[in-house]
Amino acid sequence: MIVITGSAGFIGSCLLSKFNAEGKRDILLVDDFSKTIKENNYLGKEFSIKIDRAEFLEWFRKDTSLVDYVIHIGARTDTTEFDKTVFDELNLNYTKALWTLCAESNIPLIYASSAATYGLGEHGYDDDETKLNELKPLNPYGDSKHDFDKWALKQQKTPPSWQGLKFFNVYGPNEYHKGRMASVIFHAFNQIKKTKQVKLFRSHDVNYKDGGQLRDFVYVKDVVDVIWFLYSNTVKSGIYNLGSGRARTFYDLATATFNALNCPINIEFVDTPMDIRDKYQYFTEANMKKLRAQGYTKEFTPLEEGVLDYVTNYLVSHKYM
């Protein structure tokens, strides 16, 4: 049986769709299923059982022989939450418990890290594990992911195969429930439908034009393709970047959304809020050489193609993957 945590969420539910498409049905879903707003993410998909995340670790400890593989996507991802205890419980300690059970029972593990571990990117975006201690995340969410990465690398007893994935700016279907934490494309789509306009942050850095701030936007379909590759192949254990490998501007993103809707481009720039201005990233771009060296050859979806697919095949009709 394959365990997918966070399976009612954005990436987790898209991963469930991918595994179903590849013929996998014996899947155990783990999430907080009391949040009914996420029900449509897994409605109609095939799986064996679902267990609430608060009950899963106890279930797992009773009989680890039922599990063949764990893909741990579930996490608290709110970068505006500053209560460290929340992240210690859900992102750090929960993941440590999963790791320990997988290590003791010889079960492979894939877990979600984050590009938030890179902070302002002053040390670059290379997934070189020897430079891990140089990184300085900007918020408790990033700290929790970074703390686990560092903990994992210190462990003598490990799962037989493990990969930590530093997700960059993931966008795509099944993020309707995420509210303010949904992708900029999701918010741009809704702004255009409502006001025929998109608001972007003004640049407060002389090196970047308004709307010229750069991010590595990666389509969720590419993300789940990579996870399927890791699941299906023998890959060296370690921490890997998972982005498109190409930084694009927010202006590009907004323009692609307008074009997908066949609407004239109408962008207004607003000041970046003071409370996040000193922590605002102006550039992120994943170095993908490490994953490529493990044999992953599929090209990542260009931003314009990903936005067009997301907008026309999902957002317009409120469909799910």
C-alpha positions in Angstrom: 0.0 0.0 0.0 1.2 3.5 -0.9 0.6 6.3 1.7 0.0 9.8 0.5 -0.2 12.4 3.3 -1.8 15.7 2.5 -3.9 13.8 0.0 -6.9 16.1 0.3 -4.8 19.1 -0.4 -3.4 20.8 -3.5 -0.3 18.8 -4.5 -1.4 15.6 -2.7 -4.7 15.3 -4.5 -3.0 15.9 -7.9 -0.5 13.2 -7.0 -3.4 10.8 -6.2 -4.8 11.5 -9.7 -1.4 10.8 -11.2 -1.0 7.5 -9.4 -4.5 6.5 -10.4 -3.7 7.3 -14.0 -0.6 5.0 -13.7 -2.8 2.2 -12.4 -2.2 2.5 -8.7 -5.3 2.0 -6.6 -4.0 0.5 -3.3 -3.5 3.9 -1.7 -4.0 5.1 1.8 -5.0 8.8 2.1 -3.9 10.8 5.1 -5.2 14.3 5.8 -7.5 16.4 8.1 -10.7 15.3 6.5 -12.8 17.4 8.8 -12.2 20.3 6.3 -15.0 19.7 3.9 -13.9 22.4 1.6 -11.3 20.0 0.3 -13.6 17.1 -0.4 -13.8 17.7 -4.1 -10.1 17.3 -4.4 -10.3 13.6 -3.9 -14.0 12.9 -4.8 -14.2 10.3 -7.5 -10.6 9.2 -7.2 -9.7 5.6 -6.3 -8.0 4.6 -3.1 -8.2 1.9 -0.4 -8.8 3.8 2.8 -8.5 7.2 4.3 -7.3 8.0 7.9 -7.2 11.3 9.7 -3.7 12.6 10.2 -4.1 12.7 14.0 -4.8 9.0 14.0 -2.4 7.8 11.2 0.8 7.5 13.2 -0.8 5.2 15.7 -2.3 3.1 12.9 1.1 3.0 11.2 2.9 1.9 14.3 0.6 -1.0 14.9 1.4 -2.7 11.6 4.0 -1.1 9.3 4.0 -4.3 7.1 0.8 -3.0 5.4 2.8 0.0 3.9 5.2 -0.3 1.0 5.9 3.4 0.4 5.3 6.8 2.0 4.9 10.1 0.2 4.6 12.8 2.8 3.2 15.9 1.2 1.0 17.1 4.1 2.2 20.1 6.0 1.2 23.5 7.4 2.2 25.8 4.6 0.9 29.2 5.7 3.9 31.6 5.5 2.0 34.2 7.4 1.6 32.0 10.5 4.2 32.9 13.1 3.4 30.5 15.9 6.4 28.2 15.8 4.7 25.5 17.9 2.2 24.9 15.0 5.1 24.2 12.6 7.0 22.1 15.2 4.0 19.8 15.6 2.9 19.4 12.0 6.0 20.0 9.9 8.9 18.9 12.1 7.9 16.4 14.7 5.3 14.6 12.6 7.8 14.2 9.8 10.4 12.9 12.2 8.0 10.3 13.4 7.2 9.2 9.9 10.9 9.0 9.0 11.7 6.9 12.1 8.9 4.4 11.3 10.0 4.2 7.7 13.7 3.7 8.7 12.8 1.0 11.2 10.6 -0.9 8.8 12.6 -0.4 5.6 10.0 1.6 3.8 11.0 4.2 1.1 10.1 7.8 1.9 9.6 11.0 -0.2 8.8 14.1 1.7 8.0 17.8 0.9 10.6 20.3 1.8 10.4 23.9 0.3 12.3 26.6 -1.5 11.4 28.8 1.5 14.4 27.2 3.1 16.6 29.4 0.8 15.5 32.6 2.4 16.4 35.7 0.3 18.6 33.5 -1.9 21.8 35.2 -0.9 23.5 31.8 -1.1 21.9 30.8 -4.3 19.4 28.1 -5.1 21.6 25.0 -5.4 20.5 21.8 -3.7 24.0 21.2 -2.5 23.6 19.5 0.9 27.1 20.7 2.0 25.8 24.3 2.0 22.6 23.5 3.9 23.8 25.2 7.1 24.4 28.5 5.3 20.7 29.0 4.5 18.5 31.4 6.4 14.8 31.0 6.0 12.6 34.1 6.4 9.7 32.7 8.5 8.7 29.8 10.8 7.4 27.8 7.9 10.7 27.9 6.1 12.5 27.2 9.4 10.4 24.1 10.0 11.3 22.7 6.6 14.9 23.6 6.9 15.2 22.2 10.4 13.9 18.8 9.2 16.3 18.8 6.2 19.2 19.3 8.5 17.9 16.7 10.9 17.5 14.1 8.1 21.0 14.5 6.9 22.4 13.8 10.4 20.5 10.5 10.8 22.5 7.3 10.9 19.4 5.1 10.5 17.4 6.1 7.3 14.7 4.7 5.1 16.2 2.5 2.4 15.6 5.2 -0.1 14.5 8.8 0.7 14.2 12.1 -1.2 13.3 15.6 0.2 11.8 17.8 -2.4 12.3 21.6 -2.3 9.1 22.8 -4.0 9.4 26.2 -5.7 6.2 28.2 -6.7 3.8 25.4 -7.6 0.6 26.3 -9.4 -2.3 24.4 -10.9 -5.6 22.6 -10.4 -7.1 21.7 -7.0 -6.0 24.8 -5.1 -9.5 26.3 -4.8 -9.5 25.8 -1.0 -6.2 27.6 -0.3 -7.5 31.1 0.1 -4.8 33.7 0.3 -2.1 31.0 0.0 -3.2 30.0 -3.5 -0.9 30.7 -6.4 -0.7 34.2 -8.0 -2.2 32.7 -11.1 -5.3 31.7 -9.2 -5.7 35.2 -7.7 -4.9 36.9 -11.1 -7.7 34.8 -12.7 -10.2 35.9 -10.1 -9.2 39.5 -10.2 -9.5 39.6 -14.0 -13.0 37.9 -13.9 -14.1 40.5 -11.2 -12.4 43.7 -12.2 -10.7 43.1 -15.6 -7.5 44.1 -13.8 -4.6 42.5 -12.0 -2.7 44.1 -9.1 1.0 43.3 -8.7 3.5 44.5 -6.1 5.5 47.5 -7.0 9.3 46.9 -6.9 11.1 48.5 -4.0 14.5 47.4 -5.4 16.2 49.6 -8.0 17.5 46.5 -9.8 14.0 45.3 -10.7 11.2 47.0 -12.6 7.6 47.0 -11.3 6.3 43.5 -12.0 9.8 42.4 -12.8 10.3 40.4 -9.7 11.2 36.8 -10.7 10.0 33.5 -9.4 10.5 29.9 -10.5 6.9 28.9 -11.3 6.4 25.2 -11.7 3.2 23.5 -12.9 1.8 20.9 -10.5 1.5 18.3 -13.3 5.3 18.5 -13.6 5.7 18.1 -9.9 3.7 14.9 -9.8 5.5 13.6 -12.8 8.8 14.0 -10.9 7.4 12.3 -7.8 6.2 9.4 -10.0 9.7 9.2 -11.5 11.3 9.0 -8.0 8.7 6.4 -7.0 9.3 4.3 -10.1 13.1 4.4 -10.3 16.2 3.9 -8.2 17.3 7.4 -7.3 20.1 8.5 -4.9 18.8 9.5 -1.5 19.0 13.2 -0.7 17.5 16.6 -1.0 16.4 17.8 -4.5 15.1 21.0 -5.9 11.8 20.8 -7.7 11.1 23.8 -9.8 11.0 24.5 -13.6 14.6 25.7 -13.6 13.6 29.0 -15.2 12.7 32.2 -13.4 9.9 34.3 -14.9 8.5 37.7 -13.9 5.1 38.3 -12.3 4.4 40.6 -15.3 4.9 37.5 -17.6 2.5 35.5 -15.3 -0.2 38.2 -15.3 0.2 38.7 -19.1 -0.2 34.9 -19.7 -3.4 34.9 -17.6 -4.9 37.8 -19.5 -4.0 36.1 -22.8 -5.5 32.8 -21.6 -8.8 34.6 -21.0 -8.5 36.7 -24.2 -8.7 39.9 -22.2 -6.7 43.1 -22.7 -3.7 43.5 -20.4 -4.5 45.8 -17.5 -2.0 45.8 -14.6 -1.9 48.1 -11.6 1.1 48.2 -9.3 0.6 48.6 -5.5 3.1 49.0 -2.7 4.4 45.8 -1.1 3.1 45.8 2.5 5.6 47.1 5.0 5.3 44.0 7.2 6.7 41.7 4.4 8.8 44.2 2.4 12.1 43.3 4.1 11.4 39.6 3.6 10.3 39.8 0.0 12.1 37.6 -2.5 13.0 39.3 -5.8 14.4 36.3 -7.5 14.1 32.5 -7.1 15.3 29.9 -9.6 15.9 26.2 -9.0 19.1 24.6 -10.1 17.8 21.3 -11.5 21.1 19.7 -12.4 21.0 17.3 -9.5 17.7 15.7 -10.5 18.7 15.7 -14.1 21.9 13.8 -13.1 19.6 11.0 -11.7 18.1 10.5 -15.1 15.0 12.7 -15.2 14.8 13.9 -18.8 11.2 15.2 -19.2 11.0 18.9 -20.0 9.1 21.2 -17.7 6.0 23.0 -18.9 6.7 26.6 -20.1 4.8 29.2 -18.1 2.5 30.3 -20.9 1.5 26.7 -21.7 0.9 25.9 -18.0 -1.2 29.0 -17.4 -3.2 28.3 -20.6 -4.0 24.7 -19.5 -4.8 25.7 -16.0 -7.0 28.6 -16.9 -8.9 27.1 -19.8 -9.2 23.5 -18.6 -9.7 24.0 -14.9 -10.3 27.5 -13.6 -12.9 28.6 -16.2 -15.1 25.6 -15.5 -14.0 25.1 -11.9 -12.8 21.6 -12.6 -10.5 19.4 -10.7 -7.5 17.3 -11.7 
